[in-house]
């Protein structure tokens, strides 16, 4: 009977250790998650700003005539 109590006591001690370890891990994951959410919000802002700036630049560019190619063919030299 005493042996059973010792086994139960050991199991309870291990469970308490595991609980404490999981609490620390959970706190670290919450902190990491919070940091990642903040970084993601910053990146979304930066992408939005870049998109806005590119759109503004595109609006300032003159339109190409419909029959004008985007790339001018280069003259080839005969060897």
Secondary structure as UniProt FT lines:
FT   HELIX           2..60
FT   TURN            66..67
//
